[in-house]
Amino acid sequence: MTTTHAANIASLKFEIAAQLGYDPKNPPVHVDHTEAACVLKVKESTLAVWRSTGRYNLPFVKVGRLVRYRVNDLAQFLVDRTAGHTGEVA
């Protein structure tokens, strides 16, 4: 992982914590599926489909019926999907 990549993840973790109303200097380790959906701007049912089909490799923690997402994994997921353009590279 490059220094820039790690900085992007750290910056996103800070933004995610602030977006969810947590203290960015002390972000939570895990968030529930409702908060994860809010961060990713998708419906909770979309996350359920992604979990069951494996559409995206978004790690989650499941204990009984409870589903949690690591804030670090959400930040990594967003960084990995950040694109500069949609066209082909010449």
C-alpha positions as CSV (number, residue, x, y, z in Angstrom):
1,M,0.0,0.0,0.0
2,T,1.4,3.4,-1.0
3,T,1.6,6.3,1.4
4,T,-0.9,8.2,-0.7
5,H,-3.3,5.2,-0.7
6,A,-3.0,5.0,3.1
7,A,-3.5,8.7,3.5
8,N,-6.7,8.5,1.3
9,I,-8.0,5.7,3.6
10,A,-7.2,7.7,6.7
11,S,-8.9,10.8,5.3
12,L,-12.0,8.8,4.3
13,K,-12.2,7.2,7.8
14,F,-12.2,10.8,9.2
15,E,-15.0,11.8,6.7
16,I,-17.1,8.7,7.4
17,A,-16.9,9.3,11.2
18,A,-18.0,13.0,10.7
19,Q,-20.7,12.1,8.3
20,L,-22.2,9.6,10.8
21,G,-22.0,12.1,13.7
22,Y,-19.1,10.5,15.5
23,D,-16.0,12.3,16.7
24,P,-13.6,12.1,13.7
25,K,-10.6,12.0,16.1
26,N,-12.1,8.9,17.7
27,P,-14.1,7.0,15.0
28,P,-15.9,3.8,15.7
29,V,-14.3,0.5,14.7
30,H,-17.6,-1.0,13.4
31,V,-20.9,0.5,12.1
32,D,-24.2,-1.3,11.5
33,H,-25.8,-1.9,8.1
34,T,-27.9,1.2,8.3
35,E,-24.9,3.4,8.8
36,A,-22.8,1.6,6.2
37,A,-25.7,2.1,3.6
38,C,-25.7,5.8,4.5
39,V,-21.9,6.1,3.9
40,L,-22.1,4.3,0.6
41,K,-25.3,6.1,-0.5
42,V,-27.1,2.8,-1.2
43,K,-30.2,1.1,0.3
44,E,-29.8,-1.3,3.2
45,S,-31.4,-3.9,0.9
46,T,-28.6,-3.3,-1.6
47,L,-26.0,-4.2,1.0
48,A,-28.0,-7.4,1.8
49,V,-27.9,-8.4,-1.9
50,W,-24.2,-7.7,-2.0
51,R,-23.6,-9.8,1.0
52,S,-25.7,-12.8,-0.2
53,T,-24.4,-12.7,-3.8
54,G,-20.8,-11.6,-3.3
55,R,-21.3,-9.0,-6.0
56,Y,-18.7,-6.8,-4.3
57,N,-15.9,-7.8,-2.0
58,L,-17.1,-5.7,0.9
59,P,-16.1,-7.5,4.1
60,F,-18.5,-7.6,7.0
61,V,-18.7,-9.1,10.4
62,K,-21.7,-11.2,11.3
63,V,-22.6,-12.3,14.8
64,G,-25.9,-14.1,14.9
65,R,-28.3,-11.8,13.0
66,L,-26.2,-8.7,13.6
67,V,-24.2,-7.4,10.7
68,R,-21.4,-4.9,11.2
69,Y,-19.0,-3.2,8.8
70,R,-15.5,-2.0,9.8
71,V,-15.1,1.7,9.0
72,N,-11.6,0.9,7.6
73,D,-13.2,-1.6,5.2
74,L,-15.7,1.0,4.0
75,A,-13.0,3.5,3.4
76,Q,-10.9,0.9,1.6
77,F,-13.9,0.0,-0.6
78,L,-14.4,3.6,-1.6
79,V,-10.7,4.2,-2.3
80,D,-10.6,1.1,-4.5
81,R,-13.5,2.3,-6.5
82,T,-12.4,5.9,-7.0
83,A,-11.8,6.6,-10.7
84,G,-10.4,9.6,-12.5
85,H,-12.4,9.0,-15.7
86,T,-14.6,6.5,-17.5
87,G,-12.9,6.6,-20.9
88,E,-10.2,4.3,-22.2
89,V,-6.6,4.9,-21.6
90,A,-4.8,5.6,-24.9
